[in-house]
Amino acid sequence: MREIATMDVKTFQAQALAAGYPEPEASSQKPGHLNAEMHTHDFDAMIMVTGGEITIGREEGATTFKAGDWCEVLKGTLHTEAVGPEGVQYLSAKRS
């Protein structure tokens, strides 16, 4: 997983498109949502948090992402997801 902190929306959208992702879409998850089981996806995902927070756990540790933070979770990466008490709003893009 690659990550960088504090990016604005326009820069995130431009980087996603330059990396071959489709236009990012707004999404959200409810407060306290937890996917504690290590799992993978069959697609690459790039997300930027626009409100609230989400913690993504990996075998080597966990990282909490807040507004302006972004990350890329590549296909096949084992991870967990835990949403903060205020929920999370984010932009996401997925590519096969």
C-alpha positions as CSV (number, residue, x, y, z in Angstrom):
1,M,0.0,0.0,0.0
2,R,1.4,3.4,-1.0
3,E,0.3,6.5,1.0
4,I,0.9,10.2,1.1
5,A,-0.7,12.7,3.6
6,T,-2.6,15.8,2.9
7,M,-3.6,16.3,-0.7
8,D,-6.3,18.5,-2.2
9,V,-9.2,17.0,-4.2
10,K,-8.1,18.3,-7.6
11,T,-4.6,16.9,-7.2
12,F,-6.0,13.6,-6.1
13,Q,-8.3,13.4,-9.1
14,A,-5.5,14.2,-11.5
15,Q,-3.2,11.6,-9.9
16,A,-5.9,9.0,-10.0
17,L,-6.6,9.6,-13.7
18,A,-2.8,9.7,-14.5
19,A,-2.4,6.3,-12.8
20,G,-5.1,4.8,-15.0
21,Y,-8.0,4.9,-12.6
22,P,-11.5,6.2,-13.7
23,E,-12.8,9.4,-12.3
24,P,-13.0,9.1,-8.5
25,E,-16.5,8.9,-7.0
26,A,-17.8,10.1,-3.6
27,S,-18.7,7.4,-1.1
28,S,-19.1,7.0,2.7
29,Q,-19.3,4.4,5.4
30,K,-21.3,4.5,8.7
31,P,-19.7,5.3,12.0
32,G,-18.0,2.3,13.6
33,H,-18.1,0.1,10.5
34,L,-15.6,-2.7,11.0
35,N,-14.2,-5.2,8.6
36,A,-11.8,-6.9,11.1
37,E,-11.1,-9.9,9.0
38,M,-8.0,-9.7,6.8
39,H,-9.2,-9.7,3.2
40,T,-8.2,-8.7,-0.3
41,H,-9.9,-7.2,-3.3
42,D,-9.6,-8.3,-7.0
43,F,-9.0,-4.6,-8.0
44,D,-6.7,-1.8,-7.2
45,A,-8.3,1.0,-5.1
46,M,-7.2,4.6,-4.6
47,I,-9.1,6.6,-1.9
48,M,-8.8,10.1,-0.4
49,V,-10.6,10.8,2.8
50,T,-12.7,14.0,2.7
51,G,-14.3,13.7,6.2
52,G,-14.1,11.5,9.3
53,E,-11.5,8.8,9.4
54,I,-10.7,5.2,8.5
55,T,-8.0,2.9,9.8
56,I,-6.6,0.4,7.4
57,G,-4.7,-2.4,9.0
58,R,-2.0,-4.5,7.2
59,E,0.2,-7.3,8.4
60,E,3.0,-4.7,9.2
61,G,0.7,-2.4,11.2
62,A,-2.3,0.0,10.9
63,T,-2.6,3.6,9.5
64,T,-5.4,6.0,10.3
65,F,-6.4,8.3,7.4
66,K,-8.2,11.6,8.0
67,A,-9.4,14.4,5.7
68,G,-6.8,15.1,3.0
69,D,-5.0,11.8,3.4
70,W,-5.0,9.2,0.6
71,C,-3.8,5.7,0.0
72,E,-3.7,3.1,-2.7
73,V,-4.5,-0.5,-1.8
74,L,-3.3,-2.7,-4.6
75,K,-5.1,-5.9,-5.8
76,G,-4.4,-8.8,-3.5
77,T,-3.2,-6.7,-0.5
78,L,-4.3,-8.2,2.8
79,H,-6.0,-5.6,5.0
80,T,-8.7,-4.7,7.5
81,E,-10.9,-1.6,7.7
82,A,-12.2,0.3,10.8
83,V,-14.2,3.4,10.4
84,G,-14.0,6.1,13.1
85,P,-16.9,7.3,15.4
86,E,-17.9,10.0,13.0
87,G,-18.0,7.8,9.9
88,V,-15.9,8.4,6.9
89,Q,-16.5,10.2,3.6
90,Y,-14.1,9.7,0.8
91,L,-13.4,9.7,-2.9
92,S,-12.6,6.3,-4.4
93,A,-11.5,4.9,-7.7
94,K,-11.1,1.3,-8.7
95,R,-9.2,-0.3,-11.6
96,S,-9.0,-3.9,-12.7
